[in-house]
């Protein structure tokens, strides 16, 4: 995920801003980390450079 994506992504539950916590990155991409909603506190994982912005109940079904 490119950090510039933070300008357009928001929480799918309440449309609030997301805080970025980076665990791993290369030169241009965030490879692993977490996006956390500033309002509801829901956390969305970033794995292999892909943010999973599915609501929590849909993430559990897909797993």
Order of alpha helices (4+ residues) and beta strands (2+ residues): beta-beta-beta-beta-alpha
